[in-house]
Amino acid sequence: MRRHHLLPALAIGVGVSLITFALVAGPIDPPGGPVASTNKTLAEVEPRIAINATNTPGDADSLYKITAPGSYYLPANLAGVVGKHGIEIAASGVTLDLNGFDLVGIPGMGAFDGVSVSVDSLRDIAVLNGSVRNWGDGGVDLGFLSRGCRVVGILASGNSGTGITTSISATVSNCTSSFNGQRGIRASNGSTISRCAVESNTGAGIEVNHGCTISDCSAYFNTGPGVLTGIGCTVIDSSFYQNASHGLQLGEGGAATRCTAYINGGRGLSAGNSCTVGGCTASFNGGAGIVGATSVAISDCMTQNNGDSGIIAGVGSTVSDCSSLLNANIGIEVNLGGTVAACSAKSNALHGIEASSSCIIRGNTCTLNGTAGIGAGISVFGTDTRIEHNNCTGADYGILASLGGNIITGNTCSANSLHNWNLSINNFYGPIVDRTGVSTPAVLGAAAAGTLNTADPHANFSY
């Protein structure tokens, strides 16, 4: 019975809705008469200054020239002419928005920039959002003595000089710089470069002075290093691929974290004195994977298939928790006073780990080294080194000490083809216990007798 009342009720509801709509809806036709003014000036509608011959007239060496602080925008593409910069900036406090347009140079125009700062020591200049290509010198050149400048969203390509040059304490972000005749991006002291890509530049992909930070960047196929830094710089989460020189060349006192270097012509990562390198990967580079100078800390890194050694660390350096395999020379090299701890060295052409004098080689695993020559799991060619608690298997020698005066305790060696131990005279070692070929019973239960055949805590074992 209720179903019979549904349709009348629905009809009534629709009718009420239509009446309500009719009551609240306004007139469809606009009122007669002229359209009233909004009372807004052009400056209020577009509160910036257009780059044109009236607002920013050029001079003898520029198409357009900005001589006063303010916010400027490019209203159309701009083509270069012989003997002139595209846009010249001669005042501090300028923001130039290219507005997505293209500044393009022409052949034979001479050494002139797309965007150029012509006065030393200017401050607070920003260039944003556009492409700058094929200029006779730099793409965007903000002057190397300016301060506090910003370059965002610029595509710089095919320029004869450096794609993007910035100043002291500059910020460069979300830019691409490629096929330029010099560097991709150049910045001075205290600058930050982030989320940028540099490709096929003649020279370094990114080059910075001292105290800079580079993050989330990629450098590909540049003829110099992918990234080249001065003193005290930090490089984070960046990749260096197929550059003709080193992937990353890090200056003294710097840090590289979570970076990747692959198929570069020189070293994967090269670090100056007192640097830290952590969580990095270096593979298939023409030179060594990671090279550190004096007092370098290298940790949690992986090196593989490099054309020289996997890791080379200089005097007083530390290498820890690293993996180095299939390299064309030595897995890990450490120099005077160095430490190698908790690392893995596998299937390298010569030694797994090589150390000189006064080193500590502790808790490492060295397996199947000597694939292209006579190699040891661990080789020490100096004196006063501690070799302790390492496991060395499957090489020509397990542990090789070419000179005397070293301490060798708690190590284990197995299945090395020539000898498990090759120790010269006057070394000092715990007893070497041969357990090779010894049969031991299975264990199932809560206790069993020991099978090491010694209670000496400093014993070394062949097994």
C-alpha positions in Angstrom: 0.0 0.0 0.0 2.8 2.4 0.7 4.2 2.0 -2.7 1.0 3.6 -4.2 1.8 6.9 -2.4 5.5 7.1 -3.6 4.9 8.6 -7.0 2.6 11.5 -5.9 5.1 12.3 -3.1 8.0 12.4 -5.5 6.1 14.6 -7.9 5.3 17.0 -5.1 9.0 17.1 -4.0 10.2 17.9 -7.6 7.7 20.6 -7.9 8.8 22.2 -4.7 12.4 22.1 -5.8 11.6 23.8 -9.1 9.7 26.5 -7.3 12.6 27.0 -4.9 15.1 27.2 -7.8 13.0 29.7 -9.6 12.8 31.9 -6.5 16.6 31.9 -5.8 18.0 32.0 -9.4 19.1 35.4 -10.6 18.5 36.9 -14.1 20.2 35.2 -17.0 20.8 38.4 -19.0 23.2 41.0 -17.7 21.9 44.5 -17.0 22.0 47.0 -19.9 24.5 49.8 -20.3 28.3 49.9 -20.5 30.6 47.6 -18.6 31.7 49.3 -15.4 35.4 49.7 -14.7 37.1 47.6 -12.0 39.1 50.7 -11.1 42.4 48.6 -11.2 45.5 50.0 -12.9 47.7 48.0 -15.2 50.3 47.8 -12.5 47.7 46.2 -10.2 46.6 43.7 -12.8 50.3 42.7 -13.5 52.4 44.2 -10.7 55.7 43.6 -12.4 57.7 45.3 -15.1 57.8 43.9 -18.6 61.2 43.6 -20.3 60.9 45.8 -23.4 62.5 48.8 -25.1 60.5 51.3 -23.1 61.0 49.9 -19.6 64.4 48.4 -19.9 66.2 49.9 -22.9 69.5 48.3 -23.9 72.8 49.9 -24.5 75.9 49.3 -26.5 76.4 45.7 -25.3 72.9 44.6 -24.3 69.5 44.2 -25.9 67.8 45.0 -22.6 69.3 46.4 -19.4 67.8 46.4 -15.9 69.1 49.4 -13.9 66.7 49.5 -10.9 65.5 47.1 -8.3 62.2 45.4 -8.9 60.3 42.4 -10.3 60.7 42.0 -14.1 59.2 39.5 -16.5 59.9 38.5 -20.1 56.8 38.8 -22.3 58.0 36.8 -25.3 60.9 34.8 -26.7 64.2 36.8 -27.2 66.7 36.2 -30.0 70.3 37.4 -29.7 72.2 39.8 -31.9 75.9 40.1 -32.7 77.8 42.0 -30.0 75.2 42.1 -27.2 74.1 40.3 -24.1 70.4 39.4 -24.1 69.4 40.9 -20.7 71.9 42.8 -18.6 71.4 43.3 -14.9 73.1 46.3 -13.2 71.2 46.6 -9.9 70.7 44.7 -6.7 67.3 43.5 -5.6 66.2 42.2 -9.0 63.9 39.3 -9.8 63.8 38.3 -13.5 61.1 35.8 -14.5 61.7 34.5 -18.0 58.0 33.4 -17.8 58.7 30.1 -19.6 60.2 31.9 -22.7 63.3 31.1 -24.7 66.5 33.3 -24.9 68.4 32.0 -27.8 71.8 33.2 -29.2 72.9 33.2 -32.8 76.1 32.0 -34.5 79.0 34.5 -34.6 77.5 36.7 -31.9 80.7 37.0 -29.9 81.4 36.3 -26.2 78.0 37.5 -24.8 75.6 36.0 -22.3 71.9 35.3 -22.3 71.5 36.9 -18.9 74.5 38.8 -17.6 75.3 40.7 -14.4 77.7 43.6 -15.4 78.4 45.2 -12.0 80.6 43.5 -9.2 79.2 42.8 -5.8 75.5 43.1 -6.5 73.1 41.4 -4.1 69.8 39.5 -4.1 69.3 38.7 -7.8 67.0 35.9 -8.9 66.5 34.4 -12.4 63.6 32.1 -12.9 61.7 29.8 -15.3 63.0 29.7 -18.8 65.5 28.4 -21.3 68.8 30.1 -22.2 70.7 28.5 -25.1 73.3 28.9 -27.8 74.8 32.1 -26.4 78.4 33.0 -27.3 79.5 32.9 -23.7 77.5 32.0 -20.6 73.8 31.1 -20.5 73.1 32.8 -17.1 76.1 34.6 -15.6 75.3 36.4 -12.3 78.9 37.4 -11.7 81.3 35.6 -9.4 81.4 38.4 -6.8 77.7 38.8 -6.4 76.0 37.6 -3.2 72.8 35.9 -2.2 71.5 35.2 -5.8 69.0 32.5 -6.8 68.5 30.6 -10.1 65.5 28.3 -10.3 63.9 26.4 -13.2 66.5 27.4 -15.8 67.3 25.2 -18.9 70.8 26.2 -20.1 72.2 24.4 -23.1 74.6 24.8 -26.0 76.2 28.0 -24.6 79.9 28.5 -25.5 80.8 29.3 -21.8 79.4 28.0 -18.6 75.7 27.2 -18.6 74.9 28.8 -15.2 77.3 30.9 -13.1 76.3 32.1 -9.7 77.9 33.9 -6.9 78.7 33.7 -3.2 75.9 32.2 -1.0 73.8 31.4 -4.1 71.0 28.9 -4.5 70.5 26.9 -7.7 67.6 24.5 -7.9 65.6 22.5 -10.4 67.9 23.5 -13.3 69.3 21.5 -16.3 72.5 22.5 -17.9 73.8 20.6 -20.9 76.1 20.7 -23.9 77.8 23.9 -22.8 81.3 24.7 -23.9 82.6 25.0 -20.3 81.0 23.9 -17.0 77.4 23.0 -16.5 76.9 24.9 -13.2 79.5 27.1 -11.4 79.0 28.5 -7.9 81.1 30.3 -5.3 81.5 30.0 -1.6 78.6 29.0 0.7 76.2 28.1 -2.1 73.6 25.4 -2.4 72.8 23.4 -5.5 69.9 21.0 -5.4 67.8 18.9 -7.8 69.8 19.8 -10.9 71.0 17.7 -13.8 74.1 18.4 -15.8 75.0 16.6 -19.0 77.6 16.6 -21.8 79.4 19.8 -20.7 83.0 20.5 -21.6 84.6 20.6 -18.2 83.0 19.8 -14.8 79.3 19.1 -14.7 79.0 21.1 -11.4 81.9 23.0 -9.9 81.8 24.9 -6.6 84.2 26.7 -4.3 84.3 26.2 -0.5 81.6 25.5 2.0 78.9 24.5 -0.5 76.2 21.8 -0.4 75.1 19.7 -3.4 72.1 17.5 -3.1 69.8 15.3 -5.3 71.9 16.1 -8.5 73.0 14.0 -11.4 76.0 14.5 -13.6 76.3 12.5 -16.8 78.8 12.4 -19.7 80.7 15.6 -18.8 84.3 15.8 -20.0 85.7 16.8 -16.6 84.6 15.4 -13.2 80.9 15.0 -12.7 81.1 17.2 -9.6 84.2 19.1 -8.5 84.2 20.8 -5.0 86.4 23.0 -3.0 87.1 22.8 0.8 84.5 21.8 3.3 81.7 20.9 0.9 78.9 18.3 1.4 77.5 16.2 -1.5 74.3 14.1 -0.7 72.1 11.7 -2.7 73.7 12.5 -6.0 74.8 10.3 -9.0 77.8 10.5 -11.4 77.5 8.5 -14.5 79.9 8.1 -17.4 81.9 11.3 -16.9 85.3 11.3 -18.7 87.2 12.1 -15.5 86.3 11.3 -11.9 82.6 10.9 -10.9 83.1 13.1 -7.8 86.2 15.0 -6.8 85.7 16.1 -3.2 87.9 18.8 -1.7 89.5 18.7 1.7 87.3 18.4 4.8 84.2 17.4 2.7 81.6 14.7 3.0 79.9 12.5 0.5 76.8 10.6 1.6 74.6 8.1 -0.4 76.2 8.9 -3.7 76.6 6.6 -6.7 79.5 6.7 -9.2 79.2 4.4 -12.3 81.3 4.0 -15.4 83.3 7.1 -15.0 86.6 7.3 -16.8 88.7 8.1 -13.8 87.9 7.3 -10.1 84.4 6.9 -8.9 84.8 9.1 -5.9 88.0 11.0 -5.0 88.2 12.5 -1.5 90.7 15.0 -0.1 92.2 15.1 3.3 89.9 14.6 6.4 86.8 13.8 4.3 84.0 11.3 5.2 82.5 9.0 2.6 79.4 7.1 3.7 76.8 4.9 2.1 78.3 5.3 -1.4 78.5 3.0 -4.3 81.3 3.0 -7.0 81.2 0.5 -9.8 82.8 -0.1 -13.2 84.9 3.1 -13.1 88.1 3.2 -15.1 90.2 4.0 -12.0 89.7 3.0 -8.4 86.3 3.0 -7.0 86.8 5.2 -3.9 90.1 7.0 -3.1 90.7 8.9 0.1 93.7 11.0 1.0 95.0 11.4 4.6 92.7 10.8 7.6 89.6 9.9 5.6 86.7 7.8 7.0 85.0 5.5 4.5 82.1 3.5 5.8 79.1 1.5 4.5 80.3 1.7 0.9 80.3 -0.8 -1.9 82.8 -1.0 -4.7 82.7 -3.4 -7.6 84.3 -4.1 -11.0 86.5 -1.0 -11.0 89.6 -0.7 -13.2 92.0 -0.3 -10.3 91.5 -1.1 -6.6 88.1 -0.9 -5.0 89.0 1.3 -2.1 92.3 3.2 -1.5 92.7 5.0 1.8 95.7 7.2 2.8 97.6 7.7 6.0 95.6 7.4 9.1 92.3 6.5 7.4 89.5 4.2 8.5 87.6 1.8 6.3 84.7 0.1 7.9 81.6 -2.0 7.0 82.4 -1.8 3.3 82.2 -4.4 0.5 84.7 -4.6 -2.3 84.5 -7.2 -5.0 85.7 -8.0 -8.5 88.0 -5.1 -8.8 91.0 -5.2 -11.2 93.6 -4.7 -8.5 93.2 -5.0 -4.7 89.9 -4.9 -2.9 90.9 -2.5 -0.1 94.2 -0.7 0.4 95.0 1.1 3.6 98.2 3.1 4.3 100.3 3.9 7.4 98.2 4.0 10.6 95.0 3.0 8.9 92.2 0.7 10.0 90.1 -1.8 8.0 87.3 -3.3 10.1 84.2 -5.5 9.4 84.7 -5.4 5.6 84.2 -7.9 2.9 86.7 -8.3 0.0 85.8 -10.9 -2.6 87.1 -12.1 -6.0 89.5 -9.2 -6.5 92.3 -9.6 -9.0 95.1 -9.5 -6.4 94.8 -9.2 -2.6 91.6 -8.8 -0.8 93.0 -6.4 1.7 96.5 -4.8 1.7 98.0 -2.8 4.5 101.3 -1.1 5.3 102.7 -0.3 8.7 101.0 0.4 12.1 97.6 -0.6 10.8 94.7 -2.6 12.4 93.0 -5.2 10.2 90.2 -6.6 12.2 87.1 -8.7 11.7 87.1 -8.9 7.9 86.0 -11.6 5.5 88.2 -12.2 2.5 87.1 -14.8 -0.1 88.4 -16.0 -3.5 90.9 -13.2 -4.1 93.8 -13.5 -6.5 91.7 -14.1 -9.6 94.2 -12.6 -11.9 97.5 -13.1 -10.1 99.1 -14.3 -6.9 96.8 -12.9 -4.2 96.2 -13.2 -0.5 93.1 -12.7 1.5 95.2 -10.2 3.6 98.6 -9.0 2.7 100.8 -6.8 5.0 104.0 -5.3 3.6 105.0 -3.2 6.6 105.5 -3.7 10.3 103.7 -3.0 13.6 100.3 -4.0 12.2 97.7 -6.0 14.1 95.9 -8.7 12.1 93.1 -10.2 14.2 89.8 -12.1 13.9 89.7 -12.2 10.1 88.5 -15.1 7.9 90.5 -15.6 4.7 89.5 -18.4 2.3 90.0 -19.5 -1.3 92.9 -17.3 -2.4 96.5 -18.2 -3.1 97.5 -17.3 0.5 95.3 -16.8 3.4 97.4 -14.3 5.3 100.7 -13.0 3.9 103.1 -10.9 6.1 106.2 -9.9 4.0 108.0 -8.3 6.9 108.3 -9.0 10.6 107.1 -7.1 13.6 103.4 -7.7 13.2 100.9 -9.3 15.6 98.6 -12.0 14.2 95.9 -13.5 16.5 92.5 -15.1 16.3 92.4 -15.5 12.5 91.0 -18.4 10.5 92.2 -19.5 7.0 90.8 -22.2 4.8 91.2 -23.6 1.2 93.9 -21.2 0.1 95.7 -22.9 -2.9 99.3 -22.3 -2.0 99.4 -21.8 1.8 97.0 -20.7 4.4 99.8 -18.8 6.1 102.9 -17.1 4.7 104.6 -15.2 7.5 108.2 -13.9 7.4 110.5 -14.2 10.3 110.1 -12.1 13.5 106.3 -11.9 13.4 104.4 -12.6 16.6 101.3 -14.8 16.5 99.1 -17.0 18.5 99.4 -20.7 17.9 98.3 -21.8 14.5 96.2 -24.8 14.9 95.7 -27.1 11.9 92.2 -28.5 11.8 92.3 -29.3 8.1 90.7 -32.6 7.4 89.7 -33.3 11.0 86.4 -35.1 11.4 84.2 -33.8 14.2 81.0 -35.4 15.5 77.6 -33.9 14.9 76.0 -32.0 17.8 72.3 -32.4 18.8 71.7 -31.3 22.3 72.6 -28.7 25.0 76.4 -29.4 25.3 79.4 -30.8 23.5 83.2 -31.0 23.9 85.2 -28.5 21.9 87.0 -29.5 18.7 89.5 -26.6 18.3 92.3 -28.6 20.0 93.4 -25.5 21.9 92.2 -23.2 24.7 94.5 -20.4 23.7 92.4 -17.2 23.1 94.9 -15.9 20.6 95.0 -19.0 18.5 94.8 -18.9 14.7 93.2 -21.8 12.8 93.6 -23.6 9.5 90.5 -25.5 8.8 
